[in-house]
Amino acid sequence: MQLILVLIGAFVVFILSTLTGGGASLLLMPLVAVVVGVKAVAPVMAISIGMSSTSKVALFWKDIDWKLFAWLFPSTIIGSVLGAMLFASMSSDYLQILIGLLLVSTVFQFKKKKQPRFKIKAWHFAPMGLVVAFLSGLIGGVGPLMNSAYLNYGISKESLLGTRAANAILLHTTKIISYAYYGYVTGEVLKFGVLIGVTSMVAVYFGKLILAKISDNFFRQIVVASMVLSGILMLWKNWDVVERVFQTYQS
């Protein structure tokens, strides 16, 4: 019964993920943790998101911005390997709080229709990709953290999804190899990862059908909303750490 609930949840979450440019990992992590345990969440999500990204690449192949992908390629590999290396030995609580605050701050960046003061260029994605890949390897998922950069860069909704998915395949494949090397990809992890992955691939197809009916402006709005929601969820998940920080500050 738990597995069925996780698969139903995955189907809904990955449809929403297609419409919002990502963030499936943050929404699905609590459900997956109930079934496989907290420590197995990161490798399970790497497998399932890698599979869903494969279907997105197939559906949005003609929209992929290969120039951006080229800038992201080396930094994604390096960052994800370094993050996976520290996965077992480093507490990620404070990092998740920081990422949550960054995601919530997106609402202030895009609350008006003015162009951001700082224009993102293609080469900027290399250092940003390194940091995001490292954080993803370390804590399992960072949500749509780079979506504000994609929006600032000025690409279409289809191009955002396709380019992000192509980079996600690279990111999660590297993470899977790294997790396997350190012994985190067990038979159970592989089973749940593939089951959720297959479900996500079906969900992405239905998500694309819905995506075709919404405008670029509305897509931009729901992407920003999803980033803020992802940040709130991340802060809520680590609320005990937030309270501890406040108590330490007050004392």
C-alpha positions, 0 to 999 in steps of 0.5 A: 500500500505504501508503494502504491501511494508513493507511485501515485504521488510520483505521478502527480508530482512529476506532472507538476514538475513538468509544468514548473520546471523542476522541484520533484525531488523536494516534493517527493522526498518525504514520501520516498523516505517513509518507504526506503528510509532517509539515507536511501532517498538521495540515490532513489531520487537520482535514479527516478529523476534521471529516468524522467529527464530522459523522457523530457529530453526526448519530448523537448529535443528540438528545444534544447539550448546546446550552448548552455549545455556545453557550459554546464557539462564539465562543472556538472560532473565535477560538482556532483562527484564532489557532492556525492563524496561528502554525502556520507560524512557531512551534515546537510541541515544548514545547507538545506536551510540556506537553499530554502531561503534562496528559493523563497527570495525568488519572489522578490526578484520577479515580483515586478515585470522589470528586467533584472539588473544583472543579465545572466550570460551563457558562461555564468552557468558554468560556475552556477552549475558547479555549485548546484551540482555539488549541493545536489550530490550532497543533499540529494536534490536542490529543487528548481534552484537554477530556474531563476537563472534560466528565466533571467537568461530569457529562454522559452518554457520548452527550452528551459525544460529540455536544457534542464533535463539534458543537464539533469541526465548528466547530473544524476547519472554521475551521482548514481555512479558515485553513490554506487561506488560508495555502496549506496545503490542496493537492490531495494534502492534500484527497485524503487528508483526504477518503479518511480522512474517509469511512473515519472516518464508517463507523467512527463508525457501528460505534463507536456500535453498540459504545458502546450496549453499555457503561455510563456508568461503564465509558465514563468509565474508558476515557475517562480511560485514553485521555487518559493513553495519548494523553499518553504517546504525545505525550511519546514522540513528542517524547522527543528534546525531553524529553531535551534539556530534562533535559540543559539542567536538569542542566547 
